[in-house]
């Protein structure tokens, strides 16, 4: 769950910091209280805690400024909210017509249930789903079909990216890797991409299908669609990759490949 949405306390802390950052040190506590629809005493209590936590600083005359630590926390929360916004846009399907794959033969105007599978939206006769709609035309199993009258939310749990770090050429490149081990590790991921020439060679040697062009974008798109992704990445590209994933609010972990003895 997004940190700033986890409870009312964190949400209010975030809002107070934003109000002070936006309006400057001259903003009065009662103005913040009116804006957030809470009591001035509540604002005072929150500000005291924010001062204690190092998120705010004061010159002693009720003039408050957001500290660097406070700014960094706001930015982190914004990144998470942006990622959650993308998730909501995908999950909430209250649009006039969307496209799905027919999981079985469907008739025109048939009520269908909607669900995400393998990163794709499927329509089936199972109407016990949390999201339902109606087929705008007949469709055979595996065909694309338009869905209208959508109600509810399509459940979607974003996937995670596993960054598989491989050494650069100065440290041996692909020749230093235990290929059999990485082949077994990568085989369990539905999506594999490669960043950096050494990484591309490693995956090619492993005989695993992968995305080479637009590797980072493909990984982000797949993770947002609920898939588990492996990004085989040369060491000197890892920092930039992590920065991009964090900006998009994508969960990730980093592992090192097993080297040859």
C-alpha positions as a printed NumPy array, in Angstrom:
array([[  0.   ,   0.   ,   0.   ],
       [  1.194,   3.529,  -0.792],
       [  2.781,   4.93 ,   2.38 ],
       [  1.033,   8.301,   2.325],
       [ -2.357,   6.59 ,   1.904],
       [ -1.739,   4.042,   4.645],
       [ -3.483,   6.051,   7.363],
       [ -4.941,   9.475,   8.083],
       [ -1.9  ,  10.551,  10.077],
       [  0.496,  10.146,   7.15 ],
       [ -1.973,  11.748,   4.734],
       [ -2.371,  14.824,   6.936],
       [  1.388,  15.137,   7.47 ],
       [  1.838,  15.088,   3.704],
       [ -0.863,  17.722,   3.162],
       [  0.544,  20.06 ,   5.813],
       [  4.034,  19.851,   4.325],
       [  2.642,  20.592,   0.865],
       [  0.645,  23.586,   2.154],
       [  3.74 ,  25.06 ,   3.847],
       [  5.942,  24.349,   0.834],
       [  3.4  ,  25.991,  -1.477],
       [  2.505,  29.049,   0.611],
       [  5.806,  29.771,   2.334],
       [  6.674,  30.52 ,   5.949],
       [  4.003,  33.201,   6.394],
       [  1.09 ,  30.787,   6.22 ],
       [ -0.876,  30.652,   9.482],
       [ -1.906,  27.47 ,  11.21 ],
       [ -5.574,  28.476,  11.014],
       [ -5.226,  28.827,   7.229],
       [ -3.864,  25.29 ,   7.017],
       [ -6.681,  24.092,   9.285],
       [ -9.321,  25.709,   7.059],
       [ -7.751,  24.277,   3.916],
       [ -7.579,  20.742,   5.3  ],
       [-10.84 ,  20.935,   7.272],
       [ -9.229,  20.043,  10.595],
       [ -8.887,  21.977,  13.859],
       [ -6.076,  24.502,  14.483],
       [ -5.063,  22.405,  17.501],
       [ -4.655,  19.367,  15.262],
       [ -2.451,  21.404,  12.905],
       [ -0.377,  22.568,  15.873],
       [  0.082,  18.98 ,  17.063],
       [  1.115,  17.795,  13.589],
       [  3.565,  20.671,  13.157],
       [  5.152,  19.903,  16.53 ],
       [  5.701,  16.312,  15.413],
       [  7.047,  17.383,  12.023],
       [  9.51 ,  19.712,  13.752],
       [ 10.596,  16.862,  16.026],
       [ 11.021,  14.523,  13.038],
       [ 13.14 ,  17.066,  11.157],
       [ 10.615,  17.599,   8.363],
       [ 10.113,  21.258,   9.287],
       [ 12.253,  23.989,  10.745],
       [ 11.133,  27.181,  12.499],
       [ 12.718,  30.55 ,  13.193],
       [ 10.799,  30.782,  16.479],
       [  8.074,  33.139,  15.217],
       [  5.661,  30.513,  13.878],
       [  7.39 ,  30.752,  10.531],
       [  7.972,  27.28 ,   9.184],
       [ 10.017,  25.949,   6.306],
       [ 10.16 ,  22.454,   4.844],
       [ 13.6  ,  20.916,   5.354],
       [ 15.511,  18.914,   2.764],
       [ 14.391,  15.777,   4.566],
       [ 10.792,  16.952,   4.294],
       [ 11.175,  17.747,   0.597],
       [ 12.666,  14.312,  -0.071],
       [  9.742,  12.668,   1.709],
       [  7.251,  14.679,  -0.361],
       [  9.033,  13.669,  -3.584],
       [  9.059,  10.011,  -2.538],
       [  5.337,  10.153,  -1.779],
       [  4.627,  11.84 ,  -5.125],
       [  6.485,   9.098,  -6.989],
       [  4.443,   6.453,  -5.198],
       [  1.217,   8.338,  -5.904],
       [  2.105,   8.675,  -9.593],
       [  2.691,   4.947,  -9.789],
       [ -0.585,   4.278,  -7.983],
       [ -2.372,   6.627, -10.359],
       [ -1.203,   4.51 , -13.303],
       [ -2.421,   1.426, -11.459],
       [ -5.846,   2.994, -10.902],
       [ -6.144,   4.032, -14.535],
       [ -5.59 ,   0.42 , -15.533],
       [ -7.741,  -1.064, -12.808],
       [-10.771,   1.208, -13.073],
       [-12.444,   0.307, -16.323],
       [-15.414,   2.657, -16.294],
       [-14.884,   3.593, -19.935],
       [-17.395,   3.326, -22.771],
       [-15.658,   0.511, -24.682],
       [-12.505,  -1.454, -23.992],
       [-10.908,  -4.395, -25.77 ],
       [-10.497,  -7.828, -24.236],
       [ -9.607, -11.326, -25.375],
       [-12.5  , -13.767, -25.468],
       [-11.652, -16.622, -23.102],
       [-14.372, -18.706, -24.768],
       [-16.954, -18.192, -27.505],
       [-19.133, -15.175, -26.736],
       [-22.414, -13.923, -28.138],
       [-23.397, -10.338, -28.898],
       [-24.702,  -8.507, -25.785],
       [-23.627, -11.421, -23.568],
       [-22.746, -10.392, -20.028],
       [-19.124, -11.232, -19.262],
       [-16.686, -11.138, -16.38 ],
       [-13.346,  -9.361, -16.779],
       [ -9.984, -10.408, -15.371],
       [ -6.284,  -9.789, -16.021],
       [ -4.248, -12.869, -16.956],
       [ -0.634, -12.866, -18.149],
       [ -0.795,  -9.099, -18.491],
       [ -3.856,  -9.145, -20.79 ],
       [ -7.544,  -8.413, -20.206],
       [ -9.806, -11.445, -20.7  ],
       [-13.589, -11.648, -21.005],
       [-15.36 , -14.832, -19.954],
       [-18.925, -16.015, -19.273],
       [-18.032, -16.117, -15.56 ],
       [-19.933, -13.121, -14.22 ],
       [-18.851, -13.666, -10.611],
       [-15.846, -11.426, -11.32 ],
       [-15.397,  -8.101,  -9.541],
       [-15.73 ,  -6.378, -12.937],
       [-18.376,  -7.15 , -15.559],
       [-19.518,  -5.813, -18.908],
       [-21.267,  -6.824, -22.109],
       [-19.785,  -7.967, -25.425],
       [-20.626,  -5.559, -28.255],
       [-20.332,  -8.355, -30.836],
       [-20.005, -12.107, -31.102],
       [-16.435, -13.41 , -30.786],
       [-14.699, -16.763, -30.957],
       [-12.305, -18.014, -28.312],
       [ -9.026, -16.077, -28.547],
       [-10.484, -13.227, -30.608],
       [-10.475,  -9.579, -29.634],
       [-13.859,  -8.305, -28.544],
       [-15.211,  -4.92 , -27.499],
       [-16.704,  -4.67 , -24.016],
       [-19.155,  -1.971, -22.952],
       [-21.259,  -1.151, -19.896],
       [-18.337,  -1.935, -17.59 ],
       [-19.036,  -2.022, -13.871],
       [-16.609,  -2.641, -11.021],
       [-12.834,  -2.81 , -10.848],
       [-10.587,  -5.337, -12.554],
       [ -8.304,  -6.781,  -9.862],
       [ -4.676,  -6.106, -10.729],
       [ -1.648,  -6.675,  -8.518],
       [  1.386,  -4.957, -10.085],
       [  4.327,  -7.251, -10.732],
       [  7.892,  -6.949,  -9.531],
       [ 11.162,  -6.514, -11.404],
       [ 14.17 ,  -8.634, -10.523],
       [ 17.391,  -6.945, -11.625],
       [ 19.973,  -9.583, -12.453],
       [ 23.374,  -7.891, -12.308],
       [ 26.09 ,  -9.175, -14.631],
       [ 29.731,  -8.042, -14.567],
       [ 31.08 ,  -5.678, -17.174],
       [ 33.685,  -6.733, -19.69 ],
       [ 36.505,  -5.564, -17.397],
       [ 35.385,  -8.208, -14.89 ],
       [ 34.983, -10.968, -17.459],
       [ 31.605, -10.142, -18.996],
       [ 29.525, -13.089, -20.192],
       [ 32.481, -15.497, -19.974],
       [ 32.495, -15.2  , -16.195],
       [ 28.863, -16.341, -15.801],
       [ 27.584, -19.799, -14.866],
       [ 25.265, -19.995, -17.87 ],
       [ 23.411, -23.16 , -16.82 ],
       [ 22.442, -21.543, -13.52 ],
       [ 21.187, -18.313, -15.049],
       [ 19.279, -20.278, -17.694],
       [ 17.362, -22.076, -14.95 ],
       [ 16.754, -18.837, -13.038],
       [ 15.463, -16.871, -16.036],
       [ 13.214, -19.666, -17.304],
       [ 10.639, -18.963, -14.583],
       [ 10.017, -15.352, -15.653],
       [  7.297, -14.634, -18.235],
       [  9.169, -11.508, -19.358],
       [ 12.946, -11.13 , -19.686],
       [ 14.752,  -8.03 , -20.951],
       [ 18.445,  -7.193, -21.25 ],
       [ 20.273,  -3.891, -20.731],
       [ 23.873,  -3.597, -21.923],
       [ 25.847,  -5.654, -24.424],
       [ 27.306,  -8.029, -21.835],
       [ 23.787,  -8.707, -20.542],
       [ 22.48 ,  -9.347, -24.065],
       [ 25.22 , -11.91 , -24.701],
       [ 24.507, -13.644, -21.374],
       [ 20.816, -14.106, -22.218],
       [ 21.627, -15.212, -25.751],
       [ 24.034, -17.837, -24.411],
       [ 21.328, -19.006, -22.015],
       [ 18.962, -19.5  , -24.95 ],
       [ 16.159, -17.488, -23.303],
       [ 13.806, -15.334, -25.354],
       [ 14.123, -11.687, -24.323],
       [ 13.377,  -8.073, -25.196],
       [ 16.42 ,  -6.156, -26.364],
       [ 15.087,  -2.854, -27.718],
       [ 13.179,  -0.671, -25.3  ],
       [ 14.175,  -3.082, -22.552],
       [ 13.469,  -0.752, -19.635],
       [ 10.128,   0.426, -21.035],
       [  9.098,  -3.156, -21.715],
       [  9.961,  -4.148, -18.148],
       [  7.957,  -1.257, -16.68 ],
       [  4.947,  -1.955, -18.894],
       [  4.99 ,  -5.657, -18.061],
       [  5.29 ,  -5.013, -14.303],
       [  2.409,  -2.526, -14.387],
       [  0.365,  -5.201, -16.159],
       [  0.933,  -7.585, -13.27 ],
       [  3.797,  -9.689, -14.626],
       [  7.016, -10.754, -12.924],
       [  9.984,  -9.445, -14.912],
       [ 13.697, -10.204, -15.003],
       [ 15.988,  -7.458, -16.293],
       [ 19.469,  -8.783, -16.963],
       [ 21.57 ,  -5.663, -16.586],
       [ 25.278,  -4.929, -16.83 ],
       [ 26.57 ,  -3.51 , -13.543],
       [ 27.286,   0.021, -14.722],
       [ 23.712,   0.427, -15.994],
       [ 22.054,  -0.714, -12.772],
       [ 21.865,   2.66 , -11.016],
       [ 20.016,   4.316, -13.91 ],
       [ 17.626,   1.373, -14.115],
       [ 16.822,   1.568, -10.405],
       [ 16.21 ,   5.319, -10.651],
       [ 13.706,   4.75 , -13.447],
       [ 11.904,   1.954, -11.611],
       [ 11.602,   4.055,  -8.455],
       [ 10.274,   6.982, -10.473],
       [  7.565,   4.706, -11.878],
       [  6.79 ,   3.207,  -8.481],
       [  7.78 ,  -0.323,  -9.558],
       [  8.783,  -2.821,  -6.869],
       [ 12.164,  -4.414,  -7.493],
       [ 14.958,  -6.483,  -6.045],
       [ 18.576,  -6.84 ,  -7.137],
       [ 20.479, -10.127,  -7.384],
       [ 23.935, -11.012,  -8.643],
       [ 24.495, -13.797, -11.14 ],
       [ 26.417, -16.859, -10.097],
       [ 29.971, -16.788, -11.451],
       [ 31.868, -19.696, -12.893],
       [ 34.278, -21.341, -10.438]])
